[in-house]
Amino acid sequence: MNRRAYLAAVGTAVSAGLAGCSTVRSAFEDEPCSGDECTIAMSRNEFLPDEYETQVGETVVWKNTSGADHTVTALENSIPEEAEYFATGGFEDEETARTAWHDYTGGRLSPRETFEHTFEVPGTYTYICEPHVRGGMIGTIIVSE
């Protein structure tokens, strides 16, 4: 077999197979929010923006704009005492939300999916993405009257 002809054929096949990779990635990675579609985007490893200010009674919408699965998991000790707990998957407390993720990827927000929560109590709310918290995927919502 002619080695050069073989390498040229393999190179052409690989190039053709990879030609759409950047397009596929750009369809998911780090797309910004637009219009009323979302308030906070979820990139590969961060919330965009990581700090957001809103008013009592307003709804915040998170959208997974990456190709990875994410969660929105409130930290119970970092939300106002009177506030309703929130997490993707509808869990009622932080321990259940975290355990569900580790047991069966419960609360998973798949690519392109959204999650929303209406804030009724003023204060500061801290939340995380459970699978990416070690990478620093932490966000803050500041709710004022």
Summary of the structure (lengths in Angstrom):
residues: 145
radius of gyration: 19.9
end to end distance: 76.0
largest distance: 76.0
contacts: 411
relative contact order: 0.20
helix: 30%
strand: 27%
